[in-house]
Amino acid sequence: MDAWADGPFDNDDALDFIDDLAEAPDWRTVVQALDYVTKQSGYLEAPEGSIAVAAAAIVAAAVGEVTVLPDNHHELKSALGAPPVGAVALARAALARVVAPASELDELWQEGDGHDAWLTQIAALQTTLSTAQ
């Protein structure tokens, strides 16, 4: 994982995901990323976990007054519009899976000094998503 900070878009996988999404804004791309992670019962690899966190942050940005999107992607919120029914619950479930056992992303953060700060970022997204319903 090439991460340089604990934010949802502070790694290469997440930035690649949002860059691709900005070129072709479609909620199906976001939902597919979230759905994939929630269906993983085995070991969840870090790239998929990073993409799921980014996708959940996009949902949170769409339903809340949070400014988690990178500066060069603020227009994505209006380009996507409102998320489809079920996206908020799916985003919450994906975030829960990313911090659960058998998640490489969580393991990598545990090995470093920033695990608590990263968990704080995840909790903030969960809070935004929880208050959106």
C-alpha positions as a Python dict, from the first residue, in 0.01 Angstrom:
ca = {
    (1, 'M'): (0, 0, 0),
    (2, 'D'): (140, 336, -95),
    (3, 'A'): (-26, 567, 156),
    (4, 'W'): (99, 903, 269),
    (5, 'A'): (-177, 999, 516),
    (6, 'D'): (-486, 853, 682),
    (7, 'G'): (-758, 1020, 473),
    (8, 'P'): (-982, 817, 241),
    (9, 'F'): (-803, 944, -72),
    (10, 'D'): (-450, 954, 67),
    (11, 'N'): (-329, 648, -122),
    (12, 'D'): (-270, 554, -484),
    (13, 'D'): (-552, 299, -515),
    (14, 'A'): (-815, 544, -389),
    (15, 'L'): (-688, 825, -611),
    (16, 'D'): (-689, 600, -917),
    (17, 'F'): (-1046, 499, -832),
    (18, 'I'): (-1175, 855, -799),
    (19, 'D'): (-984, 972, -1107),
    (20, 'D'): (-1146, 695, -1313),
    (21, 'L'): (-1486, 774, -1164),
    (22, 'A'): (-1449, 1143, -1247),
    (23, 'E'): (-1392, 1052, -1612),
    (24, 'A'): (-1715, 848, -1621),
    (25, 'P'): (-1934, 936, -1320),
    (26, 'D'): (-2169, 646, -1250),
    (27, 'W'): (-2303, 523, -918),
    (28, 'R'): (-2277, 165, -1046),
    (29, 'T'): (-1897, 190, -1022),
    (30, 'V'): (-1919, 300, -659),
    (31, 'V'): (-2179, 39, -567),
    (32, 'Q'): (-1980, -240, -734),
    (33, 'A'): (-1669, -150, -532),
    (34, 'L'): (-1868, -150, -208),
    (35, 'D'): (-2058, -466, -294),
    (36, 'Y'): (-1737, -654, -379),
    (37, 'V'): (-1587, -583, -37),
    (38, 'T'): (-1899, -671, 158),
    (39, 'K'): (-1915, -1012, -10),
    (40, 'Q'): (-1556, -1104, 77),
    (41, 'S'): (-1562, -1366, 349),
    (42, 'G'): (-1193, -1450, 321),
    (43, 'Y'): (-890, -1228, 337),
    (44, 'L'): (-954, -878, 204),
    (45, 'E'): (-656, -736, 16),
    (46, 'A'): (-544, -378, 82),
    (47, 'P'): (-615, -236, -267),
    (48, 'E'): (-979, -346, -254),
    (49, 'G'): (-1007, -213, 102),
    (50, 'S'): (-863, 124, -1),
    (51, 'I'): (-1105, 147, -292),
    (52, 'A'): (-1397, 58, -63),
    (53, 'V'): (-1302, 335, 179),
    (54, 'A'): (-1284, 580, -112),
    (55, 'A'): (-1622, 461, -244),
    (56, 'A'): (-1777, 496, 102),
    (57, 'A'): (-1632, 847, 128),
    (58, 'I'): (-1795, 934, -204),
    (59, 'V'): (-2130, 816, -69),
    (60, 'A'): (-2072, 1014, 251),
    (61, 'A'): (-1991, 1325, 49),
    (62, 'A'): (-2312, 1280, -149),
    (63, 'V'): (-2537, 1251, 156),
    (64, 'G'): (-2362, 1471, 410),
    (65, 'E'): (-2198, 1804, 453),
    (66, 'V'): (-1848, 1659, 458),
    (67, 'T'): (-1555, 1775, 252),
    (68, 'V'): (-1367, 1451, 206),
    (69, 'L'): (-1336, 1466, -171),
    (70, 'P'): (-999, 1579, -304),
    (71, 'D'): (-994, 1944, -412),
    (72, 'N'): (-980, 1855, -781),
    (73, 'H'): (-1290, 1633, -751),
    (74, 'H'): (-1548, 1850, -575),
    (75, 'E'): (-1759, 1855, -894),
    (76, 'L'): (-1806, 1478, -865),
    (77, 'K'): (-2079, 1526, -604),
    (78, 'S'): (-2300, 1715, -849),
    (79, 'A'): (-2199, 1494, -1143),
    (80, 'L'): (-2318, 1184, -959),
    (81, 'G'): (-2627, 1331, -795),
    (82, 'A'): (-2802, 1145, -515),
    (83, 'P'): (-2681, 793, -442),
    (84, 'P'): (-2908, 502, -527),
    (85, 'V'): (-3127, 337, -266),
    (86, 'G'): (-2919, 110, -46),
    (87, 'A'): (-2585, 277, -117),
    (88, 'V'): (-2559, 429, 230),
    (89, 'A'): (-2615, 95, 405),
    (90, 'L'): (-2374, -73, 166),
    (91, 'A'): (-2109, 191, 237),
    (92, 'R'): (-2148, 139, 613),
    (93, 'A'): (-2115, -239, 568),
    (94, 'A'): (-1807, -199, 348),
    (95, 'L'): (-1636, 21, 607),
    (96, 'A'): (-1714, -233, 877),
    (97, 'R'): (-1558, -505, 662),
    (98, 'V'): (-1242, -301, 602),
    (99, 'V'): (-1174, -272, 976),
    (100, 'A'): (-1276, -632, 1055),
    (101, 'P'): (-1035, -923, 1102),
    (102, 'A'): (-879, -1062, 785),
    (103, 'S'): (-839, -717, 632),
    (104, 'E'): (-493, -643, 498),
    (105, 'L'): (-559, -269, 504),
    (106, 'D'): (-637, -275, 875),
    (107, 'E'): (-333, -495, 939),
    (108, 'L'): (-107, -254, 752),
    (109, 'W'): (-237, 40, 953),
    (110, 'Q'): (-188, -156, 1275),
    (111, 'E'): (178, -207, 1183),
    (112, 'G'): (234, 169, 1152),
    (113, 'D'): (192, 463, 1384),
    (114, 'G'): (-129, 596, 1231),
    (115, 'H'): (-382, 323, 1312),
    (116, 'D'): (-580, 537, 1558),
    (117, 'A'): (-591, 833, 1320),
    (118, 'W'): (-703, 606, 1035),
    (119, 'L'): (-976, 455, 1254),
    (120, 'T'): (-1088, 808, 1341),
    (121, 'Q'): (-1129, 881, 969),
    (122, 'I'): (-1332, 560, 923),
    (123, 'A'): (-1547, 646, 1227),
    (124, 'A'): (-1615, 994, 1089),
    (125, 'L'): (-1737, 843, 762),
    (126, 'Q'): (-1952, 594, 953),
    (127, 'T'): (-2104, 879, 1154),
    (128, 'T'): (-2188, 1077, 840),
    (129, 'L'): (-2340, 770, 680),
    (130, 'S'): (-2536, 681, 995),
    (131, 'T'): (-2694, 1023, 1021),
    (132, 'A'): (-2793, 1022, 654),
    (133, 'Q'): (-3074, 771, 699),
}
